[in-house]
Amino acid sequence: MSTPAKCLPSATAMAATFDTAFIERGTRVLLAEEVKLKAASRTPLGGRSFESYSEDPHLSGMVAAAFVSS
């Protein structure tokens, strides 16, 4: 029996919106609830390049801040 999961857009797709408010709302509503329900943890360490937000360090910083603040 598998556990149902929500499907979130990729990090690159979220960053492509340049909308930090959208990212903050989306992660709060979708990801935060799911992590709490499953008692899961997530670490940004050891990520793969295609899972990054952007090649632009400024955009990546803005998106990461919105993601973390949710």
N, C-alpha and C positions, 0 to 999 in steps of 0.2 A: 504494500500500500504506500503510495507516494503522498507527500504532503502538498496540497495545492499552494501555489505561489503567485504573487502578482508579477506582472511583466512591466518592467520599467524601461524607458528609452535608454539607449547607450549613453555613456558619459559624453561622447563626442556630439551626439545629437542634441543633448541638453545644452551643451556649451554653444552650439551653433545658433541657438535662439538669442543669445546675448541678453537673456531676460532672467536676472538673478532672483527677482521676486517669484517668477514661475518655478524656478528650480527649488527655491526654499519651500514654497507651498507644496509642490509635488513630493518632495522628499519627506516633508513632515506628514503628509496625509498617507502616502503609500508605504514608503520604506520604514519610517519610524514605527508605525503600527505593526508591520509585519515582523520586524526585529523583536519588538516587545512580546508579541504573541508566541514567537518561536524561541524566545530566550537566546537569540543568536548574537554573535558579535561580528564586527566587520573591521578589518584593518586595511589602511591604505599602503602598507608596506609590501614591497615585492610585486607591485602591479605590473601588468604588461602594457606596452606602449599603446596598443589599440584600445586599451581601457582608460587612457588618459583623457582629459577634457579637451586639450588643444595643444598645439605646438607653441602658441603664444603664451608666454609666462604671465603676462598681465591678465589675460582672459582666464587662464587656468586658476590664478589666484582668486579672482572675483567669484568664479563658479565654486571653487572649493570652499570659500568663506560662506557662501550661501548654503551649500550642502551641509556644512558642519553646524551652522547656526540653527538649522531646522531641528 
